[in-house]
Amino acid sequence: MSNIKLYVDSHYASPWAMACFVVLQEKGIAAELIPINLDTAENKQPEFSKQSRTQRVPSLVEGDFSLSESSAICEYLEDTFPENPVFPRDKKAKAQARQIQAWIRSDLLALRKLRPTEVIFYGKKYEPLSAEALVAVEKLFSVANSLLQPGQKNLFGDWCIADVDLAVMLKRLMLHGDPVPEHLAAYANEQWQRPSVQLWVNKQRPPL
């Protein structure tokens, strides 16, 4: 039995849980995946609260050590298990990858609200994008265009976990039928075929 446990949402729809899962897969780290039902507030129960100070998923537990918040988990796994790196080796590129992760988690709320990942993993449809969401979309495209040239497969040469985070943001739009520039869509599709990503995409999910 693995000493590492990763608590994730029971619908396997959290992009942040997905990022941590992908990191574990890329590094070849065996981990027990434990689903938490957020709809029934299982994350607020005392047993889980002991494992997650923020009462959120994902949450990583390794022995008597626990850690929540996906970007912190990704960085901890990178530092603890340096084999098969999931961040760029160059310090400046590594900092930029972390910048992208932090930005995606803290910005573009209007877009994330109208195009939640239920679009990706359950094929749900939502109302047209609001004016505020369209502003967020333009910002997403502007940032992505500043980082990616047509035909470019990864953000910083070799693949990194920030590529998955950015691809998920683009897939929110693509799988809803919203227009996405061709080269950005090609980039997102390339990321989507990565075996570690496909393992998450193809998980058996309970009905919403």
Protein Blocks (a to p, Z undefined) as FASTA:
>chain_A
ZZbdcdddfklpafklmmmmmmmmmnopacddddddfknommmpmklmmmmmnopacddd
ehjaccehjklmmmmmmmmmmghpabdfblklmmmmmmmmmmmmmgoklmmmmmcfklmm
nopacddddfklmmmmmmmmmmmmmmpcghiabfnlpacfklmmmmmmmmmmmmnopacd
fklmmmmmmmmmpmklmmmmmpccddZZ
